[in-house]
Amino acid sequence: MIERIVKTTVGKLRIQMPTQLNEISLGQMMDLQAKTDITDIEAISILSGIPVPELQNIKSYDELHQFGDTVFSLSNQIKYLYSSNVIPKEVTFTLPGINGSSPKETMVKVMQNLSVEPAGAFMAARDIITEEINTHIKTHGEDDWQEQFNPSLNACCQVLAQYFYCRATGKQYNEYEVESFMDEVKKLRVTEALPISRHFFTCYPNLSIAKTNFWLRLLPRLKKGRGSNRSKNSSISIQ
């Protein structure tokens, strides 16, 4: 992390910028990925957390330009982001306090088998994985898809929210609260979040096979049974 104090039209501004990928959160990386034609000021804003209008009021562009090398270095590191497969043993969430109390730090162990519990979380994660993999296959083909596949950061965030919600909060599964919990997942370091989520996508391909629900499996049998009954009734009426 580097820190610089620069002059603006209204005073001075302290800017802190990450220099390594492990200093960038998943949310910051998602914001960077979301912009196709990102400007220097927008990139610095995302990485420093300082709003664009404040950066636009820096007196001299030369003072802003000093962060260019940092942004360039990070962009080169990002190229190799998806190649990391080192899964952390634990991650830490800093959850908001209840009724005005101080935020609480919660350390969560990452299970080696990355099992998803409870059933609601498992099914939701399976659907996210299914959609993401099928979209990739439709676009790029099925041959060697696992070697070429890189899930979107948004999909990774969704899967991690399903995986960590109950473990981090100690609450029962709630699909609506899980969606809100994505904001907490975005605070994880991207170098932690991505290897965990990618493991779901690439090492558990069976999760991408959509399971037909119980009712749809039972329905053909019911229809077959009705047809059989109608045949019997027809035979009886003929006789």
Phi, psi and omega per residue, in radians:
M1 nan 2.296 3.059
I2 -1.972 2.677 -3.134
E3 -2.332 2.319 3.105
R4 -2.366 2.552 3.035
I5 -1.919 2.134 -3.077
V6 -2.093 2.760 3.136
K7 -1.567 2.433 3.074
T8 -2.159 3.098 3.136
T9 -1.201 -0.259 -3.112
V10 -2.064 0.087 -3.130
G11 2.590 -2.375 -3.137
K12 -2.103 2.695 -3.095
L13 -2.367 2.225 3.092
R14 -1.605 2.182 3.140
I15 -2.062 2.164 3.046
Q16 -1.936 2.278 -3.097
M17 -2.255 2.378 3.045
P18 -1.230 2.606 3.097
T19 -2.027 -0.245 -3.131
Q20 -2.187 2.678 -3.126
L21 -1.066 -0.585 -3.101
N22 -1.267 0.017 3.054
E23 -1.788 0.019 -3.113
I24 -1.855 2.380 3.139
S25 -1.471 2.821 3.070
L26 -1.038 -0.703 -3.134
G27 -1.093 -0.725 3.100
Q28 -1.094 -0.738 -3.138
M29 -1.166 -0.616 3.081
M30 -1.118 -0.699 3.123
D31 -1.154 -0.677 3.101
L32 -1.153 -0.717 -3.112
Q33 -1.198 -0.510 -3.064
A34 -1.247 -0.377 -3.092
K35 -1.728 2.121 -3.100
T36 -1.376 -0.804 -3.139
D37 -1.986 1.219 -3.044
I38 -1.348 2.402 3.109
T39 -1.557 2.924 3.118
D40 -1.047 -0.775 -3.110
I41 -1.139 -0.687 3.118
E42 -1.122 -0.724 3.125
A43 -1.119 -0.783 3.123
I44 -1.122 -0.656 3.117
S45 -1.081 -0.800 -3.139
I46 -1.129 -0.750 -3.057
L47 -1.334 -0.486 -3.108
S48 -1.728 -0.340 -3.090
G49 1.405 0.167 3.137
I50 -1.681 2.246 -3.122
P51 -0.995 2.564 -3.128
V52 -0.957 -0.786 -3.123
P53 -0.994 -0.610 3.111
E54 -1.194 -0.673 3.121
L55 -1.214 -0.558 3.141
Q56 -1.182 -0.302 -3.127
N57 -1.654 0.137 3.027
I58 -1.144 2.341 -2.995
K59 -1.085 -0.764 -3.065
S60 -2.136 2.334 3.096
Y61 -1.098 -0.513 -3.136
D62 -1.034 -0.606 3.119
E63 -1.202 -0.571 3.094
L64 -1.338 -0.583 -3.079
H65 -1.127 -0.392 -3.112
Q66 -1.129 -0.307 3.109
F67 -1.554 -0.055 -3.104
G68 -1.046 -0.763 -3.134
D69 -1.090 -0.622 3.134
T70 -1.153 -0.804 3.120
V71 -1.079 -0.732 -3.139
F72 -1.111 -0.744 3.124
S73 -1.088 -0.749 3.131
L74 -1.142 -0.670 3.135
S75 -1.090 -0.605 3.084
N76 -1.229 -0.648 3.118
Q77 -1.172 -0.607 -3.100
I78 -1.075 -0.519 -3.138
K79 -0.984 -0.560 -3.064
Y80 -1.785 0.190 -3.062
L81 -1.074 -0.738 -3.065
Y82 -1.318 -0.185 -3.091
S83 -1.445 -0.213 -3.115
S84 -1.345 2.303 3.122
N85 -2.221 0.372 3.123
V86 -1.495 1.923 -3.106
I87 -1.530 2.156 3.135
P88 -1.151 2.647 -3.137
K89 -1.362 -0.434 3.130
E90 -2.740 2.733 3.071
V91 -2.304 2.775 -3.097
T92 -2.094 2.280 3.051
F93 -1.928 2.426 3.020
T94 -1.894 1.711 -3.021
L95 -1.570 2.540 3.136
P96 -1.040 2.532 3.105
G97 -1.261 2.827 -3.135
I98 -1.738 2.351 3.119
N99 0.948 0.761 3.066
G100 1.458 0.034 3.127
S101 -1.282 2.897 -3.091
S102 -1.171 2.615 3.080
P103 -0.985 2.569 -3.087
K104 -1.980 2.262 3.099
E105 -1.515 2.212 -3.132
T106 -2.183 2.156 3.118
M107 -1.693 2.261 -3.081
V108 -2.118 2.210 3.088
K109 -1.303 2.469 3.089
V110 -1.634 1.973 -3.103
M111 -1.145 2.402 -3.079
Q112 -1.092 -0.603 -3.138
N113 -1.515 -0.066 3.101
L114 0.891 0.659 3.115
S115 -1.194 2.554 -3.124
V116 -1.858 2.133 3.107
E117 -2.343 2.666 -0.112
P118 -1.380 -2.851 -3.035
A119 -1.026 -0.678 -3.136
G120 -1.065 -0.720 3.122
A121 -1.186 -0.713 -3.142
F122 -1.057 -0.838 -3.087
M123 -1.168 -0.672 3.127
A124 -1.145 -0.787 3.122
A125 -1.084 -0.725 3.124
R126 -1.041 -0.743 -3.132
D127 -1.152 -0.685 3.118
I128 -1.119 -0.792 -3.139
I129 -1.112 -0.761 3.141
T130 -1.001 -0.877 -3.099
E131 -1.106 -0.738 -3.090
E132 -1.174 -0.774 -3.127
I133 -1.199 -0.751 -3.139
N134 -1.106 -0.650 3.093
T135 -1.108 -0.735 3.123
H136 -1.118 -0.784 -3.102
I137 -1.124 -0.691 3.119
K138 -1.092 -0.595 -3.091
T139 -1.469 -0.733 -2.985
H140 -1.978 -0.115 -3.116
G141 1.628 2.907 -3.017
E142 -1.582 -0.315 -3.085
D143 -1.146 2.177 3.094
D144 0.890 0.653 -3.060
W145 -1.095 -0.558 -3.105
Q146 -1.163 -0.547 3.139
E147 -1.327 -0.506 -3.073
Q148 -1.717 -0.247 -2.968
F149 -1.366 2.215 3.002
N150 -2.223 1.870 -3.108
P151 -1.127 2.633 3.094
S152 -1.142 2.658 3.140
L153 -1.134 -0.533 3.114
N154 -1.141 -0.757 3.097
A155 -1.125 -0.688 3.093
C156 -1.050 -0.767 -3.138
C157 -1.097 -0.721 3.137
Q158 -1.093 -0.788 -3.136
V159 -1.118 -0.740 -3.139
L160 -1.153 -0.597 3.091
A161 -1.094 -0.722 3.101
Q162 -1.132 -0.709 -3.060
Y163 -1.242 -0.711 -2.995
F164 -1.679 -0.321 -2.965
Y165 -0.909 -1.000 -3.083
C166 -1.148 -0.693 -3.117
R167 -1.168 -0.657 -3.065
A168 -1.422 -0.645 -3.053
T169 -1.654 -0.396 -3.067
G170 1.304 0.190 -3.118
K171 -1.681 2.887 3.023
Q172 -1.268 2.745 -3.100
Y173 -1.117 2.350 3.099
N174 -2.567 1.965 -3.011
E175 -1.060 -0.554 -3.130
Y176 -1.305 -0.673 3.103
E177 -1.239 -0.540 3.087
V178 -1.071 -0.703 3.127
E179 -1.065 -0.728 3.101
S180 -1.185 -0.538 -3.115
F181 -1.153 -0.268 3.084
M182 -0.995 -0.542 3.123
D183 -1.088 -0.575 3.103
E184 -1.326 -0.658 3.118
V185 -1.095 -0.620 -3.129
K186 -1.107 -0.323 -3.133
K187 -1.432 -0.221 3.100
L188 -1.139 2.632 3.054
R189 -1.146 2.419 -3.089
V190 -1.104 -0.521 3.121
T191 -1.245 -0.276 3.022
E192 -1.593 -0.833 -2.987
A193 -1.166 -0.755 -3.026
L194 -1.159 -0.792 3.119
P195 -1.071 -0.654 3.129
I196 -1.128 -0.863 -3.077
S197 -1.192 -0.671 3.132
R198 -1.111 -0.534 3.115
H199 -1.081 -0.663 3.083
F200 -1.050 -0.819 -3.038
F201 -1.231 -0.722 -3.004
T202 -1.685 -0.478 -3.083
C203 -1.757 -0.122 3.100
Y204 -2.206 1.000 -3.094
P205 -1.080 -0.388 3.122
N206 -1.128 -0.399 3.089
L207 -1.192 -0.373 -3.110
S208 -1.424 -0.118 3.097
I209 -1.540 1.873 -3.081
A210 -1.099 2.261 3.110
K211 -1.584 2.242 3.081
T212 -1.165 2.324 -3.068
N213 -1.234 2.879 -3.035
F214 -0.970 -0.754 -3.057
W215 -1.124 -0.749 -3.129
L216 -1.192 -0.471 3.071
R217 -1.328 -0.557 -3.099
L218 -1.406 -0.554 -3.028
L219 -1.005 -0.810 3.118
P220 -1.035 -0.611 3.127
R221 -1.174 -0.694 3.109
L222 -1.110 -0.752 3.135
K223 -1.116 -0.684 3.121
K224 -1.130 -0.684 3.127
G225 -1.132 -0.701 3.114
R226 -1.115 -0.729 3.140
G227 -1.092 -0.680 3.137
S228 -1.140 -0.716 3.129
N229 -1.131 -0.696 3.133
R230 -1.125 -0.649 3.124
S231 -1.122 -0.717 3.141
K232 -1.137 -0.748 3.134
N233 -1.109 -0.665 3.129
S234 -1.127 -0.725 -3.135
S235 -1.105 -0.696 -3.102
I236 -1.167 -0.714 -3.080
S237 -1.197 -0.579 3.140
I238 -1.162 -0.727 -3.122
Q239 -1.219 nan nan
